């Protein structure tokens, strides 16, 4: 009988005793039974299988003990594959992080309009946006009172529209210990401006905010401290409200013109007589037909003289039929099917499809108050 290639080692329980079928006093059947019971051995090589190698029982025993101890003293299973970040991966990516502009969050909600001077050292990359978000969170936490346990979560992102114009979007979410939550959404944008700011400055003259007044004041204060700028409420003049009225008349849906009206509110100069304001409602169908008859190119280009002529026609109408001198009053509020705007800088865009057009108009109003525009006009 040929020799086994792998000879079993000594048994740990009986040192010096070799378990082998050739041992005296033990036959082959007893030896195989002992081997199968002790080690659960794999069948040994037979003369017809001389070319194969049988696995020894001691090797199986050591493998079993090693795996058993590993499972017993290892609190977790080591994964076979690990996802390792390569050294070339850029964890603080300095490339510009932009998303498609979507301003639908500004529609159908009350907005406060501000005009902002140029921002100093505004970074658009990922690291800069992360720094802005962390700085705003820290600023809000410092302004919280001692008894206020509110938790703030902020996000600062950059959005880009089809005209390659950037906008800074700021979102703040607050939640206190009682479960009451509040949120703020604001957009810094420049939808229509060709002025070139000085070096290291960014021109985003329009700021729209919705949310609690306390959060608005805190974010405005942080913007002024972080970017060394000035943020002021944009009070709309009567001429600005006339432009808003013209935009609402042009973009109003003609299919719903019968149910829609143009609302104009005027401030009465003599408030001591018991009358503080006067409101005027005109059907959109009539107001639109009157305006298109005055404007030469009402769909594309509107002149200021045409707006003034439209107001003169309304003033004449009010005096001829009601004997009211509207020319002595100031226009304070305009409400159209597209937008709502008043003199205190409050805005409400009633249709999401017209948000870009309204933002362009408001940006032009903010640029009129920008120091860069004033300096350029002064130099001329």
Beta strands, then each sheet from edge to edge (+ up, - down):
strand 1: 99-100
strand 2: 110-116
strand 3: 119-120
strand 4: 151-160
strand 5: 166-175
strand 6: 181-189
strand 7: 201-202
strand 8: 206-211
strand 9: 231-233
strand 10: 261-267
strand 11: 277-283
strand 12: 330-335
strand 13: 339-342
strand 14: 346-349
sheet 1: 1+ 4+ 5- 6+ 8- 2+ 9-
sheet 2: 1+ 4+ 5- 6+ 8- 2+ 14- 13+ 12- 10+ 11-
sheet 3: 3+ 7-
end
